[in-house]
């Protein structure tokens, strides 16, 4: 597992969801050279060379993809698009209010709720 991506992901989640980030509900695993964040065994976020991607429900993805700089997730340059994920630009990652909302929605979606 890439320590740089892991540290970036942990820092982001400490800001966005400190109560969950400090529990056993959260775990991390290597995913195609990136690091995936899992809550209760379900992946909801990924961090790698591409940046940070959240797994989001279709209605939220429709809204998020209207934002400038949001991209589809591909683990490899010519790999297939991970349709449930949005790679977020820095300006969204630095907007704590929006980031908290999106991470919360991602966790709920990944957990089936």
N, CA and C of each residue as an Amber inpcrd file, in Angstrom:
protein
   339
   0.8570000  -1.1770000   0.0000000   0.0000000   0.0000000   0.0000000
   0.9030000   1.2400000   0.0000000   0.5600000   2.2140000  -0.7880000
   1.3330000   3.4430000  -0.9330000   1.1300000   4.3390000   0.3010000
   2.2230000   4.5850000   1.0260000   2.1450000   5.3730000   2.2660000
   1.7490000   6.8230000   2.0230000   2.1550000   7.3950000   0.8940000
   1.8120000   8.7850000   0.5860000   0.3130000   8.9320000   0.3830000
  -0.2670000   8.0370000  -0.4110000  -1.7130000   8.0840000  -0.6590000
  -2.4900000   7.7900000   0.6180000  -1.9840000   6.8580000   1.4130000
  -2.6460000   6.5250000   2.6760000  -2.6690000   7.7400000   3.6060000
  -1.5380000   8.4220000   3.7250000  -1.4650000   9.6060000   4.5930000
  -2.4050000  10.7050000   4.0880000  -2.4480000  10.9050000   2.7720000
  -3.3330000  11.9200000   2.1990000  -4.7950000  11.5920000   2.4940000
  -5.1460000  10.3370000   2.3080000  -6.5290000   9.9050000   2.5390000
  -6.9000000  10.0100000   4.0170000  -6.0110000   9.5800000   4.8930000
  -6.2950000   9.6750000   6.3340000  -6.4610000  11.1240000   6.7780000
  -5.6250000  12.0200000   6.2730000  -5.7370000  13.4350000   6.6180000
  -7.0590000  14.0210000   6.1560000  -7.4550000  13.6810000   4.9450000
  -8.7190000  14.1600000   4.3910000  -9.8980000  13.6570000   5.2210000
  -9.8760000  12.3820000   5.5760000 -10.9850000  11.8000000   6.3330000
 -11.0090000  12.2760000   7.7830000  -9.8450000  12.5590000   8.3480000
  -9.8090000  13.1410000   9.6970000 -10.5260000  14.4860000   9.7230000
 -10.3980000  15.2590000   8.6390000 -11.0830000  16.5550000   8.5340000
 -12.5700000  16.3840000   8.2740000 -12.9130000  15.4540000   7.3960000
 -14.2860000  15.3420000   6.9070000 -15.1940000  14.4950000   7.7830000
 -14.6390000  13.5220000   8.4740000 -15.4840000  12.6290000   9.2750000
 -14.7170000  12.1080000  10.4870000 -14.3400000  12.9880000  11.4010000
 -13.4900000  12.5890000  12.5240000 -14.0700000  11.4830000  13.4060000
 -15.3940000  11.4440000  13.5660000 -15.9740000  10.3890000  14.4190000
 -15.8080000   9.0170000  13.8020000 -16.0020000   8.8970000  12.5140000
 -15.8470000   7.6020000  11.8430000 -14.3720000   7.2780000  11.6640000
 -13.5480000   8.2910000  11.3720000 -12.1250000   8.0790000  11.1240000
 -11.4060000   7.5080000  12.3380000 -11.9720000   7.6720000  13.5180000
 -11.3180000   7.1910000  14.7310000 -11.9080000   5.8750000  15.2400000
 -12.6700000   5.1760000  14.4090000 -13.2880000   3.9220000  14.8320000
 -12.7990000   2.7460000  13.9940000 -13.1870000   1.5670000  14.4270000
 -12.8540000   0.3470000  13.6880000 -13.6840000   0.1960000  12.4210000
 -14.6740000   1.0400000  12.2260000 -15.5130000   0.9620000  11.0220000
 -14.7110000   1.2880000   9.7740000 -13.6170000   2.0330000   9.9160000
 -12.8280000   2.5120000   8.7920000 -11.5850000   1.6460000   8.6090000
 -11.3310000   1.2380000   7.3560000 -10.1200000   0.4810000   7.0430000
  -9.6110000   0.9050000   5.6710000  -8.3810000   0.5010000   5.3660000
  -7.7410000   0.8790000   4.1120000  -7.0940000  -0.3360000   3.4760000
  -7.1450000  -0.3810000   2.1410000  -6.5220000  -1.4740000   1.3930000
  -5.9480000  -0.9120000   0.1000000  -4.9390000  -1.5950000  -0.4140000
  -4.3920000  -1.2340000  -1.7070000  -5.3690000  -1.6100000  -2.8120000
  -5.5340000  -0.7060000  -3.8000000  -6.4460000  -0.9310000  -4.9160000
  -5.7520000  -0.4580000  -6.1940000  -5.2350000  -1.3830000  -6.9980000
  -4.6130000  -1.0330000  -8.2810000  -3.5730000   0.0790000  -8.1590000
  -2.7200000   0.0200000  -7.1540000  -1.6850000   1.0270000  -6.9600000
  -2.1500000   2.2480000  -6.1890000  -3.4280000   2.3150000  -5.9020000
  -4.0040000   3.4140000  -5.1180000  -4.3420000   2.8740000  -3.7230000
  -4.9820000   3.6900000  -2.9100000  -5.4500000   3.2630000  -1.5880000
  -6.9470000   3.4980000  -1.5240000  -7.6800000   2.4580000  -1.1390000
  -9.1200000   2.5680000  -0.9860000  -9.4830000   2.6890000   0.4790000
 -10.4620000   3.5490000   0.7610000 -10.9940000   3.6870000   2.1120000
 -12.3120000   2.9340000   2.1860000 -12.4620000   2.1200000   3.2170000
 -13.6400000   1.2710000   3.3830000 -14.3130000   1.5930000   4.6990000
 -15.6270000   1.6080000   4.6970000 -16.3900000   1.7520000   5.9270000
 -17.2700000   0.5100000   6.0300000 -17.1480000  -0.1820000   7.1480000
 -17.8720000  -1.4430000   7.3590000 -17.6590000  -2.4060000   6.1900000
 -16.4380000  -2.4100000   5.6270000 -16.0930000  -3.3400000   4.5490000
 -16.4810000  -2.9070000   3.1520000 -17.0900000  -1.7210000   3.0040000
 -17.5230000  -1.2200000   1.6950000 -16.6720000  -0.0360000   1.2710000
 -16.1130000  -0.1070000   0.0660000 -15.2710000   0.9900000  -0.4200000
 -16.1170000   2.2240000  -0.7130000 -15.5960000   3.3910000  -0.3070000
 -16.3160000   4.6450000  -0.5580000 -15.4120000   5.7480000  -1.0780000
 -14.1010000   5.5640000  -0.9820000 -13.1660000   6.5910000  -1.4240000
 -11.8870000   5.9230000  -1.9110000 -11.2270000   6.5620000  -2.8450000
  -9.9700000   6.0540000  -3.3650000  -9.0230000   7.2200000  -3.5840000
  -7.7440000   7.0010000  -3.3160000  -6.7330000   8.0390000  -3.4750000
  -5.5400000   7.4290000  -4.1960000  -5.1200000   8.0950000  -5.2690000
  -3.9940000   7.5910000  -6.0480000  -3.4040000   8.6770000  -6.9050000
  -2.6710000   8.2780000  -7.9190000  -2.0400000   9.2210000  -8.8360000
  -3.0680000  10.1680000  -9.4570000  -4.2890000   9.7020000  -9.5910000
  -5.3820000  10.4860000 -10.1870000  -5.9180000  11.5560000  -9.2450000
  -5.6510000  11.4470000  -7.9490000  -6.1820000  12.3650000  -6.9490000
  -7.0690000  11.6190000  -5.9630000  -8.1640000  12.2310000  -5.5660000
  -9.1080000  11.6390000  -4.6120000 -10.4570000  11.4800000  -5.3170000
 -10.9930000  10.2750000  -5.2310000 -12.2870000   9.9850000  -5.8560000
 -13.2580000   9.4560000  -4.8110000 -14.4840000   9.9510000  -4.8560000
 -15.5430000   9.4770000  -3.9680000 -16.5450000   8.6500000  -4.7580000
 -17.0220000   7.5990000  -4.1370000 -18.1130000   6.8000000  -4.6990000
 -19.4190000   7.4630000  -4.2540000 -20.2320000   7.8440000  -5.2310000
 -21.4320000   8.6220000  -4.9250000 -22.6480000   8.0670000  -5.6630000
 -23.8540000   8.3110000  -5.1220000 -25.0680000   7.8680000  -5.8070000
 -25.2610000   8.6300000  -7.1190000 -25.9760000   8.0400000  -8.0770000
 -26.1530000   8.6500000  -9.4000000 -26.6690000  10.0890000  -9.3760000
 -27.6300000  10.3910000  -8.5200000 -28.1770000  11.7550000  -8.5020000
 -27.1270000  12.7650000  -8.0490000 -26.2930000  12.3990000  -7.1050000
 -25.2290000  13.2880000  -6.6460000 -24.1530000  13.4130000  -7.7120000
 -23.8290000  12.3050000  -8.3780000 -22.8420000  12.3630000  -9.4540000
 -23.2830000  13.3280000 -10.5480000 -24.5700000  13.3070000 -10.8880000
 -25.0860000  14.2230000 -11.9110000 -24.7880000  15.6710000 -11.5460000
 -24.9560000  16.0130000 -10.2870000 -24.7160000  17.3830000  -9.8160000
 -23.2100000  17.6720000  -9.7610000 -22.4460000  16.7420000  -9.2060000
 -21.0080000  16.9460000  -9.0360000 -20.3120000  17.1020000 -10.3910000
 -20.7250000  16.3290000 -11.3870000 -20.0680000  16.4130000 -12.6920000
 -20.3600000  17.7180000 -13.4330000 -21.2560000  18.5190000 -12.9360000
 -21.4870000  19.8550000 -13.5070000 -20.4220000  20.8470000 -13.0310000
 -19.7070000  20.4770000 -11.9740000 -18.6550000  21.3340000 -11.4230000
 -17.3960000  21.2560000 -12.2920000 -16.7550000  22.3720000 -12.4570000
 -15.5230000  22.4260000 -13.2410000 -14.4190000  21.6030000 -12.5810000
 -13.7180000  20.8230000 -13.3720000 -12.5620000  20.0760000 -12.8940000
 -12.8520000  18.6890000 -12.3580000 -14.1040000  18.3160000 -12.2290000
 -14.4540000  16.9710000 -11.7530000 -14.2630000  15.9970000 -12.9220000
 -13.6360000  14.8580000 -12.6290000 -13.3370000  13.8870000 -13.6810000
 -13.8460000  12.5030000 -13.2930000 -13.9310000  11.6440000 -14.2830000
 -14.2590000  10.2390000 -14.0510000 -13.0110000   9.5200000 -13.5510000
 -13.2070000   8.5060000 -12.7430000 -12.0950000   7.7270000 -12.2110000
 -11.6940000   6.6240000 -13.1800000 -10.4000000   6.5850000 -13.4530000
  -9.7660000   5.4840000 -14.1830000  -8.5140000   5.1480000 -13.3880000
  -8.3720000   3.8960000 -12.9930000  -7.1680000   3.5070000 -12.2620000
  -5.9550000   3.4640000 -13.1750000  -6.1770000   3.2470000 -14.4750000
  -5.1080000   3.1950000 -15.4620000  -5.4860000   4.1030000 -16.6270000
  -4.5050000   4.7400000 -17.2820000  -4.8170000   5.7000000 -18.3460000
  -5.8020000   5.1920000 -19.4090000  -5.6810000   3.9680000 -19.8010000
  -6.6050000   3.4360000 -20.8090000  -7.5850000   2.4260000 -20.2060000
  -7.6900000   2.4220000 -18.8730000  -8.6070000   1.5120000 -18.1830000
 -10.0470000   1.9840000 -18.3020000 -10.9490000   1.1070000 -17.8690000
 -12.3650000   1.4850000 -17.9640000 -12.7220000   2.5050000 -16.8730000
 -13.7580000   3.2620000 -17.1530000 -14.2330000   4.2970000 -16.2300000
 -15.0130000   3.6410000 -15.1010000 -14.6920000   4.0240000 -13.8720000
 -15.4370000   3.5760000 -12.6960000 -16.6240000   4.5360000 -12.5520000
 -17.7810000   4.1130000 -13.0200000 -18.9380000   4.9930000 -13.1890000
 -19.5350000   5.5540000 -11.8990000 -19.2840000   4.9220000 -10.7620000
 -19.8580000   5.4140000  -9.5080000 -18.9500000   6.4210000  -8.7970000
 -17.8400000   6.7760000  -9.4090000 -16.8400000   7.6140000  -8.7550000
 -16.6320000   8.9380000  -9.4610000 -16.3360000   9.9720000  -8.6650000
 -15.9610000  11.2840000  -9.1880000 -14.6230000  11.6670000  -8.5700000
 -13.6470000  12.0020000  -9.4220000 -12.3580000  12.5180000  -8.9530000
 -12.5480000  14.0140000  -8.7290000 -12.3100000  14.4330000  -7.4990000
 -12.6040000  15.8090000  -7.1000000 -11.4000000  16.7290000  -7.2570000
 -11.6170000  17.9270000  -7.7820000 -10.5210000  18.8920000  -7.8910000
 -10.1540000  19.4510000  -6.5110000  -8.9780000  20.0450000  -6.4420000
  -8.4600000  20.5920000  -5.1810000  -9.4230000  21.5770000  -4.5380000
 -10.0730000  22.4140000  -5.3300000 -10.9490000  23.4380000  -4.7350000
 -12.1080000  22.8050000  -3.9660000 -12.6030000  21.6500000  -4.3950000
 -13.6640000  20.9510000  -3.6530000 -13.0610000  20.2810000  -2.4170000
 -11.8840000  19.6910000  -2.5630000 -11.2360000  19.0330000  -1.4250000
 -10.8780000  20.0240000  -0.3170000 -10.6810000  21.2840000  -0.6700000
 -10.3340000  22.3090000   0.3240000 -11.5580000  23.0270000   0.8850000
 -12.7320000  22.7810000   0.3360000 -13.9820000  23.3750000   0.8110000
 -14.5740000  22.4280000   1.8570000 -14.2540000  22.6750000   3.1310000
 -14.6390000  21.7410000   4.1910000 -16.1380000  21.4630000   4.2440000
 -16.9650000  22.4700000   4.0290000 -18.4200000  22.2830000   4.1000000
 -18.8800000  21.3220000   3.0000000 -18.4440000  21.5560000   1.7850000
 -18.8270000  20.6930000   0.6680000 -18.2040000  19.3160000   0.8080000
 -16.9490000  19.2470000   1.2200000 -16.2710000  17.9660000   1.3820000
 -16.9800000  17.0940000   2.4170000 -17.3330000  17.6730000   3.5500000
 -18.0380000  16.9160000   4.5960000 -19.3530000  16.3720000   4.0610000
 -20.0790000  17.1940000   3.3200000 -21.3550000  16.7580000   2.7440000
 -21.1490000  15.5940000   1.7760000 -20.1610000  15.7050000   0.9010000
 -19.9230000  14.6570000  -0.0970000 -19.4040000  13.3700000   0.5380000
 -18.5070000  13.4810000   1.5050000 -17.9850000  12.2800000   2.1740000
 -19.1070000  11.5850000   2.9390000 -19.9430000  12.3510000   3.6130000
 -21.0770000  11.7720000   4.3400000 -22.0010000  11.0180000   3.3760000
 -22.2820000  11.6300000   2.2490000 -23.1430000  10.9960000   1.2540000
 -22.4860000   9.7350000   0.6950000 -21.1830000   9.7960000   0.4880000
 -20.4400000   8.6450000  -0.0190000 -20.4890000   7.4740000   0.9640000
 -20.2740000   7.7690000   2.2350000 -20.3080000   6.7250000   3.2730000
 -21.7070000   6.0860000   3.3350000 -22.7370000   6.9230000   3.3200000
 -24.1120000   6.3840000   3.3690000 -24.4030000   5.5140000   2.1430000
 -23.9790000   5.9750000   0.9750000 -24.2190000   5.2290000  -0.2620000
 -23.4790000   3.8880000  -0.2570000 -22.2260000   3.9150000   0.1390000
 -21.4230000   2.6870000   0.1730000 -21.9630000   1.6950000   1.1970000
 -22.5540000   2.2210000   2.2590000 -23.0850000   1.3560000   3.3190000
 -24.5020000   0.8620000   3.0180000 -25.0320000   1.2760000   1.8730000
 -26.3720000   0.8260000   1.4980000 -27.4950000   1.6100000   2.1290000
 -27.1610000   2.7340000   2.7600000 -28.2060000   3.5100000   3.4410000
 -28.3330000   4.8050000   2.8610000
